[in-house]
Amino acid sequence: MLKILKRLLPILGLLFLLAGCEKPLDTKQQVKDDLNTILQISKTQQTALSTLENAGQGVPDSYLKIQEKYPDQNLLEVKGSKIAQTAATRTAAYDTLKAQQAELKPVVKRLIKIANQESDELPIEFIKDLNQSLKLSALDYTILSNFYDAATTAETDFYADHTSADAHADDLAAPINRLNQYYSAIYQQAEIAKVNINTVTAQAKKVQKQLDK
């Protein structure tokens, strides 16, 4: 046992040395870098949300005329159709939003850790306010994501089930209305998400101002 301990002592000593040399987390520069990341991500997300809103305005009034150009075809699978182009735009915007949200996670995790430490050089209370705004924004993103997934499923089902150019507009009114309700929900959630991102941006700038004092 003593032999094992003697062998482990140099290793343990090295580990303690490395731990002592580790760069402290609560540095102004780290927070400044994280704030810049948050502001850039927020800007990108705002653009993606605006695109998502504008692309998700529902089934076009010219739906049957478009279907006449591509009889018995699923318009989501016809690349040249307005339906497919709109869906592609919406998907690209959502993918951007999703990617930016994933990029934000390690930043949020780090700021939460920083806010739980005592520091005389950092505006901890302002950072906590920012963390709260980031948390609310993340919750809204989750709600938006759920609506988006539901809308995508409903959209896929609708266009797969309605490929006839001979369909009567009255018969399509109810299913189109149901699909449009999903688009409307996406629009509403995107608006809420934009408001919360504005709050995140404002809180991040407040922290920056405190750091620059």
C-alpha positions as CSV (number, residue, x, y, z in Angstrom):
1,M,0.0,0.0,0.0
2,L,2.8,2.4,0.9
3,K,4.5,1.6,-2.4
4,I,1.4,2.5,-4.3
5,L,1.0,5.8,-2.4
6,K,4.6,6.7,-3.1
7,R,4.0,6.1,-6.8
8,L,0.9,8.2,-6.7
9,L,2.3,11.2,-4.8
10,P,4.2,12.7,-7.8
11,I,1.1,12.3,-10.0
12,L,-1.1,13.9,-7.4
13,G,1.4,16.7,-7.0
14,L,1.4,17.4,-10.7
15,L,-2.4,17.4,-10.8
16,F,-2.5,20.0,-8.0
17,L,0.1,22.1,-9.8
18,L,-1.8,22.0,-13.0
19,A,-5.0,22.9,-11.2
20,G,-3.3,25.9,-9.6
21,C,-2.1,27.1,-12.9
22,E,-5.5,26.9,-14.6
23,K,-6.7,30.2,-15.8
24,P,-9.4,31.5,-13.4
25,L,-12.9,31.6,-14.9
26,D,-14.0,35.0,-13.5
27,T,-12.0,37.3,-15.7
28,K,-13.2,40.4,-17.3
29,Q,-11.9,39.3,-20.7
30,Q,-13.7,36.0,-20.6
31,V,-17.0,37.8,-19.8
32,K,-16.3,40.4,-22.5
33,D,-15.7,37.7,-25.1
34,D,-18.9,35.9,-24.0
35,L,-20.9,39.2,-24.3
36,N,-19.6,39.7,-27.8
37,T,-20.7,36.2,-28.7
38,I,-24.1,36.7,-27.2
39,L,-24.6,40.0,-29.2
40,Q,-23.5,38.4,-32.5
41,I,-25.8,35.3,-31.9
42,S,-28.7,37.6,-31.0
43,K,-28.3,39.5,-34.2
44,T,-28.2,36.4,-36.3
45,Q,-31.2,34.9,-34.5
46,Q,-33.2,38.1,-35.0
47,T,-32.6,37.9,-38.8
48,A,-33.6,34.2,-38.8
49,L,-36.7,34.9,-36.9
50,S,-37.8,37.6,-39.3
51,T,-37.2,35.3,-42.2
52,L,-39.2,32.6,-40.4
53,E,-42.1,35.0,-39.8
54,N,-42.2,36.2,-43.4
55,A,-41.9,32.7,-44.9
56,G,-44.6,31.3,-42.7
57,Q,-47.6,33.2,-43.8
58,G,-49.7,30.2,-44.7
59,V,-51.0,28.4,-47.7
60,P,-51.1,30.8,-50.6
61,D,-54.5,31.8,-52.1
62,S,-53.2,30.6,-55.5
63,Y,-52.7,27.1,-54.1
64,L,-55.0,25.4,-56.6
65,K,-53.5,27.3,-59.5
66,I,-50.1,26.1,-58.5
67,Q,-51.4,22.6,-58.2
68,E,-52.8,22.8,-61.8
69,K,-49.2,23.3,-63.0
70,Y,-48.1,20.2,-61.2
71,P,-51.1,17.8,-61.3
72,D,-51.0,14.8,-58.9
73,Q,-47.6,15.9,-57.5
74,N,-46.7,16.8,-53.9
75,L,-45.9,20.5,-54.1
76,L,-43.4,20.2,-51.3
77,E,-41.3,18.0,-53.6
78,V,-41.5,20.2,-56.6
79,K,-38.5,22.4,-56.3
80,G,-39.8,25.0,-58.7
81,S,-43.1,25.5,-56.9
82,K,-43.7,28.5,-54.6
83,I,-44.7,26.0,-51.9
84,A,-41.4,24.2,-52.0
85,Q,-39.4,27.4,-52.1
86,T,-41.2,28.8,-49.1
87,A,-40.7,25.6,-47.1
88,A,-37.0,25.6,-48.0
89,T,-36.6,29.3,-46.8
90,R,-38.4,28.5,-43.6
91,T,-36.3,25.4,-43.0
92,A,-33.0,27.3,-43.6
93,A,-34.1,30.0,-41.2
94,Y,-35.0,27.5,-38.5
95,D,-31.8,25.6,-39.0
96,T,-29.8,28.8,-38.5
97,L,-31.8,29.6,-35.3
98,K,-31.2,26.1,-34.0
99,A,-27.5,26.2,-34.7
100,Q,-27.1,29.5,-33.0
101,Q,-29.0,28.3,-30.0
102,A,-26.6,25.3,-29.7
103,E,-23.6,27.7,-30.0
104,L,-25.1,29.8,-27.1
105,K,-25.3,26.9,-24.7
106,P,-21.6,26.8,-23.5
107,V,-21.6,30.5,-23.1
108,V,-24.7,30.4,-20.9
109,K,-23.3,27.6,-18.9
110,R,-20.1,29.6,-18.3
111,L,-21.9,32.8,-17.3
112,I,-24.1,30.9,-14.8
113,K,-20.9,29.5,-13.2
114,I,-19.4,33.0,-13.1
115,A,-22.5,34.5,-11.5
116,N,-22.3,31.9,-8.7
117,Q,-18.8,33.1,-7.7
118,E,-17.8,36.1,-5.7
119,S,-15.9,38.7,-7.6
120,D,-15.0,42.3,-6.9
121,E,-14.1,43.0,-10.5
122,L,-17.3,41.7,-12.2
123,P,-20.9,43.1,-12.1
124,I,-22.4,39.9,-10.7
125,E,-25.9,41.2,-10.3
126,F,-26.0,42.5,-13.9
127,I,-24.7,39.1,-15.1
128,K,-27.5,37.4,-13.1
129,D,-30.0,39.6,-14.9
130,L,-28.5,38.7,-18.2
131,N,-28.6,35.0,-17.3
132,Q,-32.3,35.3,-16.4
133,S,-33.1,36.9,-19.8
134,L,-31.1,34.1,-21.5
135,K,-33.1,31.5,-19.6
136,L,-36.4,33.0,-20.6
137,S,-35.2,33.3,-24.2
138,A,-34.2,29.6,-24.2
139,L,-37.7,28.6,-22.9
140,D,-39.3,30.6,-25.7
141,Y,-37.0,28.9,-28.2
142,T,-38.2,25.5,-26.9
143,I,-41.9,26.5,-27.4
144,L,-41.1,27.9,-30.9
145,S,-39.3,24.7,-31.8
146,N,-42.3,22.5,-30.7
147,F,-44.6,24.6,-32.8
148,Y,-42.2,24.4,-35.8
149,D,-42.0,20.6,-35.6
150,A,-45.8,20.3,-35.3
151,A,-46.2,22.7,-38.3
152,T,-43.7,20.8,-40.4
153,T,-45.5,17.5,-39.7
154,A,-48.9,19.0,-40.5
155,E,-47.5,20.6,-43.7
156,T,-46.0,17.3,-44.9
157,D,-49.3,15.5,-44.3
158,F,-51.4,18.2,-46.0
159,Y,-49.4,18.3,-49.3
160,A,-49.1,14.5,-49.4
161,D,-52.8,14.1,-49.0
162,H,-53.9,16.9,-51.4
163,T,-52.3,16.6,-54.8
164,S,-55.4,16.8,-57.0
165,A,-55.8,19.9,-59.1
166,D,-59.5,19.1,-59.5
167,A,-60.2,19.5,-55.8
168,H,-62.9,22.1,-54.9
169,A,-61.8,25.1,-52.9
170,D,-64.7,24.6,-50.4
171,D,-63.5,21.1,-49.7
172,L,-60.0,22.4,-49.0
173,A,-61.1,25.3,-46.8
174,A,-61.1,23.3,-43.5
175,P,-57.7,21.5,-43.9
176,I,-56.1,24.7,-45.1
177,N,-57.4,26.6,-42.1
178,R,-56.0,23.9,-39.8
179,L,-52.6,24.1,-41.4
180,N,-52.6,27.9,-41.4
181,Q,-53.2,27.8,-37.6
182,Y,-49.8,26.2,-37.2
183,Y,-48.2,28.9,-39.4
184,S,-49.9,31.6,-37.3
185,A,-48.6,30.0,-34.1
186,I,-45.0,30.1,-35.5
187,Y,-45.5,33.7,-36.4
188,Q,-46.7,34.6,-32.8
189,Q,-43.9,32.6,-31.2
190,A,-41.3,34.2,-33.4
191,E,-42.5,37.6,-32.3
192,I,-42.2,36.7,-28.7
193,A,-38.8,35.2,-29.3
194,K,-37.7,38.5,-30.9
195,V,-38.9,40.5,-27.9
196,N,-36.9,38.3,-25.5
197,I,-33.8,38.5,-27.7
198,N,-34.1,42.3,-27.6
199,T,-34.1,42.0,-23.8
200,V,-31.0,39.7,-23.9
201,T,-29.2,42.3,-26.1
202,A,-30.1,45.1,-23.7
203,Q,-28.9,43.2,-20.7
204,A,-25.7,42.2,-22.4
205,K,-25.0,45.8,-23.2
206,K,-25.6,46.8,-19.6
207,V,-23.0,44.3,-18.5
208,Q,-20.6,45.7,-21.1
209,K,-21.2,49.2,-19.7
210,Q,-20.4,48.1,-16.2
211,L,-17.2,46.4,-17.3
212,D,-16.0,49.5,-19.0
213,K,-16.3,51.7,-15.9
